[in-house]
Amino acid sequence: MLNHTLFFLAKRFVAGQNIEEAVHVVRALNERGITATLDVLGENVEDGHAAENAVSSYLTTLDCIQKAQLRSNVSLKLTQMGLDISRDFCYSNLARICEKAGACHSYVRIDMEGSKYTEKTISVFLDLFRSYKSVGIVIQAYLYRSEQDLRRLIDIGARVRLCKGAYKEPADIAIQKMPEIRENFKKLAEMLLLRGNYPAIATHDDALIRWAKDYTRSHNIGKERFEFQMLYGVRSETQQRLAQEGYNMRVYVPFGTHWLPYFYRRLRERRENVYFVLKNLFKG
Ligand SMILES: Cc1cc2nc3c(=O)[nH]c(=O)nc-3n(C[C@H](O)[C@H](O)[C@H](O)COP(=O)(O)OP(=O)(O)OC[C@H]3O[C@@H](n4cnc5c(N)ncnc54)[C@H](O)[C@@H]3O)c2cc1C
């Protein structure tokens, strides 16, 4: 019962529990000129079978994208692919998905998780990128190390999604204050917009969106050279407006049965989201 009620609330941020529901959401986005990246929810798997299941869900998702001719790629987490079990196991799982994505002319984005995994995630990505070009990574603006990481990624032509960072990190490795995170976001975004390979500016922050629009206009960086990204269920009207203004707009669409950790992160991030949940809890 509790699970049922919670999922009803999580539905604002999660497209559904199966691929059919996710396809329906992506099709509707595509019809409005917005592309997507599909995330089969799941993280921190502890046994090989769960990782294998995640791999087959992604292979099926890539098939569905191709069959339904959706304008979508996929995003995934390395801990979902067995990183906690073994790096080699995780790598070979990823390689299968990248192989398939390449064959389908699609693309795989490796999400960035908590700082315990930053180094490992970058290392697996660098190995993969030697063999597969249809794979990209995420950099979090709140981490002090990100500028160094970004230089290296730009030098090899990697595609990077830039976001603020969603995990609670200690002060010795991560900027804590929002105005400073924003400043670092701008600094890293400048590097990406000037020298990066089709970067993704992933934020719902009006100040950063305005800044990116002004910066690209004043530096003659065409709208086709980058994309904005936002999460499903967050600021849909801004997503639509950016698409109508001719910007490439991609929405991150999570689906699947393991939605709880993702839902909690969205609640922790913003007080408005908690109010939204409370308001709906007491509605009926
Ligand atoms: C496509 C995408 C992929 C991501 N991938 C990762 C990843 O791999 N790893 C990771 O650590 N993090 C990831 N994130 C999460 C990201 O790091 C941030 O935690 C999250 O986006 C919140 O930061 P923000 O810049 O969007 O805006 P915030 O700092 O949350 O908010 C800035 C402003 O935006 C507005 N706003 C934001 N949300 C709402 C809302 N619901 N309703 C109304 N106004 C709102 C408000 O005006 C607010 O003041 C991703 C985010 C996106 C969009």
The ligand as a Gaussian input file, in Angstrom:
#p B3LYP/6-31G(d) Opt

LIG

0 1
 C       19.634000      15.740000     -17.509000
 C       20.235000      15.696000     -16.136000
 C       21.110000      14.676000     -15.828000
 C       21.724000      14.628000     -14.578000
 N       22.672000      13.672000     -14.332000
 C       23.318000      13.675000     -13.157000
 C       24.401000      12.790000     -12.896000
 O       24.788000      11.955000     -13.729000
 N       25.017000      12.864000     -11.683000
 C       24.640000      13.780000     -10.729000
 O       25.254000      13.830000      -9.649000
 N       23.617000      14.630000     -10.952000
 C       22.940000      14.602000     -12.125000
 N       21.923000      15.497000     -12.345000
 C       21.364000      16.277000     -11.215000
 C       22.090000      17.578000     -11.029000
 O       23.403000      17.321000     -10.577000
 C       21.372000      18.458000      -9.993000
 O       21.314000      17.793000      -8.765000
 C       19.954000      18.849000     -10.379000
 O       19.836000      19.079000     -11.759000
 C       19.548000      20.138000      -9.616000
 O       20.363000      21.225000      -9.977000
 P       19.860000      22.364000     -11.025000
 O       21.076000      23.041000     -11.551000
 O       19.027000      21.714000     -12.033000
 O       18.931000      23.318000     -10.286000
 P       18.716000      23.614000      -8.730000
 O       19.983000      24.072000      -8.123000
 O       18.001000      22.474000      -8.093000
 O       17.726000      24.763000      -8.855000
 C       18.067000      25.982000      -9.444000
 C       16.813000      26.753000      -9.708000
 O       16.034000      26.046000     -10.688000
 C       14.685000      26.159000     -10.397000
 N       14.090000      24.846000     -10.187000
 C       14.761000      23.690000     -10.054000
 N       13.910000      22.675000      -9.898000
 C       12.674000      23.200000      -9.936000
 C       11.374000      22.667000      -9.829000
 N       11.155000      21.373000      -9.614000
 N       10.328000      23.492000      -9.925000
 C       10.515000      24.785000     -10.102000
 N       11.722000      25.361000     -10.193000
 C       12.779000      24.584000     -10.115000
 C       14.559000      27.028000      -9.173000
 O       14.387000      28.358000      -9.591000
 C       15.887000      26.888000      -8.515000
 O       16.225000      27.972000      -7.710000
 C       21.360000      15.593000     -13.612000
 C       20.491000      16.617000     -13.929000
 C       19.939000      16.700000     -15.171000
 C       19.046000      17.838000     -15.498000

